[in-house]
Each structure stands twice: as structure tokens, then as C-alpha cells.
Amino acid sequence: MHVRRAVVLKILGAGLFLIQLPGCGTTKNSMTNNSENPRAAGDPLSIHRRAIIIDMHADTAQRLVDENVDLQNRLPDGQFDAVRAKEGGLDAQFFSIWVEPELFGGGGTRAIQRADIQIEAVHNLAAKHPETWELATTADDVRRIAASGRIAALMGLEGGYAIDDKIENVERYYQMGVRYMSGAWSVSTSWAGSSGDEIGKTRGLNDFGKQVIREMNRLGMMVDVSHLSDKAFWDIINTSAKPVIATHSGCRAITDMPRNLTDEMIVALAKTGGVVNVIFYPEHIEPGYSEQKKKVDAEIATLVQRASDEEKGDAAHKKLARDRVRAREYLKRLPPVSVSRIVDHIDHIVKLVGIDHVGIGSDFDGIQAVPADLSSVADLPNLTKELLRRGYSETDIDKILGGNMLRVMEEVEKKLTS
Ligand SMILES: [Zn+2]
């Protein structure tokens, strides 16, 4: 554990050095390209700094609500804050607005309130710290905010629980700034099957679900298939008139679990013009990790329960207490996974469908284990280093880190003609 922590500190140190490089951070899009700036050619840090980097999924909005964390400071725990985001060269963060259905209901007033309070927290973040954040809803917003050296804050609804089975609520959330939604998280909704429960094995989209997808297309809200069942995935592919995305998923061909996408699915998603954003969570990217994790979960069950019992706060705080123990024990008991494994998934997608259909969706602050050399947003330059080492060009890297998602955002923003 001490060895691993030392590695992390070294990487963070490298990140600190990064932000002191002249010309970095404030001139996205305005810096000269490689051919005009030969000194930058092949230099991972220059390439990383110049690219527009968009992370499609982090769960930090819950920390804003449940822990009242101040993202302007370097936090001693978790995987995300503004200080580390700057070190990592991040330009745009999609904050997941996640409603845990077991705690807040799969619909109804509490689910709506839980989503709304997280959205309010993201709005407040941008309002309180305009020097660091600005709320964004379009690709142009992201480009402009990145060029100003600040971070674009965007939002996506994870699981459609908060629309409460009412079509008009899709527009309500669009108006609040939400720019993507998935039909379900690990628990199926009445209208979309999840990969995480039994019912999802036979549930795709019902008629209302198809209506939701068409309404998202009309409004310009991206359709996210991460967490959905195979049946729901295929129903979405056959319903959506706009590009479809996976905001945080891996490849089933490498890590065989229902939560990941098969090659056939990746090909179909790419045909819509969409993007698979590769998740950083070891369980979803490392073969065999899930089985080992199940064993560890059994070993630490008593410890986890004790932490939950001893926590005097509400259900959300009890979950936090359990997750803290899990994170500590996974680090001690499970083998380290590296950024190289993330790039294996990127490679696989590129080989299947080309460079235009892959991006990144960390799932930071929603996961209890992280790659050893990508343990927080500050370590994002290590991803660029590995992509360069594997022979990706600067143009390819721009696409992977955010360019492909900017293209999808623009496409989805266009009004439907019919
Ligand atoms: Zn998720």
C-alpha cells in the first residue's frame, strides 16, 4: 500500500510541474499545431495540454450534496476536485446526476428531489466560482470555456428514475441543463431494461421508452446506453434518430460482463455516429477482476457492515461509510490495474470501428477502485503518454480525449428536420 501511494504522489508531483509550464492551460484551441511548433512534436505534455479533454462521467455531484465538499481545494480523498482537474488538464466534466433507486425510489417525489438537488449543486458550483467553472450545454460552450482556461461543467442523468414516467419531465431536465440521459442504472425502469437486474434480461424499451428517446432526439439530449440491458440497447439503436453514446462502458470482448458492450453493439453504435467512452473502473476493464472482487467482498462483509452500523447519518452517509471501507480494502487486497488496460479497450474499439467512435468516461467518485497510475483526474496525462507510446497520432489523441464527443454534441444539438 505504501509503495502504491508513493507512485501516486510522484504522478501528482508531475502534474504540479505541468501547470507551471509556460503557455499551458489558458490557450486551448489558440496554440499553434504540431507542424508549426516543432518543439511540441511528440511531447506528451504539450499534446495533452493543447487537446480539449472531456470526461463524460463522474459522480462528484453526490459529494457536493452529501459531503458538502469544496471542490476549489485539493481534497484528501475521492478522485476529483478543481485543483486536480487543472493539474490533469481537464476542460469539461459531465457530472452524473445519479438517483440511487433503492435509497430514493425508482420514480416519485424523492427521486425528482434527489436529481434536482444535485443539479442545483452543479449550478451553484459554477455560480460561486466563475473563475474556475462555467455551466455548459453545447459543444461551442465547451470550446469557449476551454479556451478561457476554465472548466466546463455539464450534466447527464444516470438512470431515468427522475423523469417519473412523465414525458414532460424530459424537457424539464433539458431546461435545467441536462444534456444526456440513460434509461436505467443497475435497476430497470418501467420503460428501459438494465444490465444489472434479472428483469433487464427480457426488458428492452416499451412504447413509453421509445417516446422518451424520440423526445430526447427532438430536444437535443444525448442518449446514453451505459448500464442498459442488451435488449434495451438494441431498441435504442432502432429508435434513435441521432448518434447514440455510452458514457462509461468497456468492451465485453476483453472483460466479459453484461455491463460492457459486445463487438456487435460497438459496431451498431458507431453506425449511428456515436461514441463509446471507456470507463476507468478496474472491475469493468480488467479480465478476472470482478471474480476476485467478489471474493474480497465476502471477506470484508463484516467490516463493511460495521462501518455502516457505526455511521449515525442518513442512508446516503451510511453508503459513504461502506464505500470508504471498500476503497481501503480493495487497494490492499486486489491486484493493481494500470492505464494500459484502459488503452487496451480504446485499441479494441479503434480496431473495430475506427478512431472516430471512442472517448473517455472515468466514473471518478463513483468507483471504489482506480488504476494505480490513473488514480484521480490529476493523472490524466498518463493516458496521453500511453496513447502516444502505442503509436496514436496527435490528431487521434485529440479525437479520443474530447474531439469525438464535441462532434456528437454538435450533431445532437441540430434540430430534427422531420
Ligand atoms: Zn454508472
Boltz pocket constraint, residues with backbone or C-beta under 6 A from the ligand:
constraints:
  - pocket:
      binder: B
      contacts: [[A, 158], [A, 227], [A, 248], [A, 363], [A, 366]]
      max_distance: 6.0
